[in-house]
């Protein structure tokens, strides 16, 4: 499996994904700017205690969850921290805005 880290709707990554899949290989894209508010991101230092789940799982652009440990190749295409917040990620009272708040804290901390 090839795992690409990029941003939402990266046309180059999508084109490469189609070409690789046409050759019968598994290829997934992790959208680094769309992690906030999506279920499925898990990370354990040594897996689950009963061994039933992998040590890590990341959400793909197609809504699947894949373990990065199964990747034979990691393509670090484009990674950025700014999160794209979807309406489903935030409750009407503003809950779920954590990633945006963290981004703002880092920006505020770097000023002055």
Secondary structure, DSSP 8 states (H G I E B T S, - for coil): -EEEEE-TT-HHHHHHHHHHHHTT--EEEEEGGG-TT-TT-EE-SS--TTS-S-SEEEE-TTS-EE-GGG-SEEEE----------GGGS-TTSTT-HHHHHHHHHHHHT--
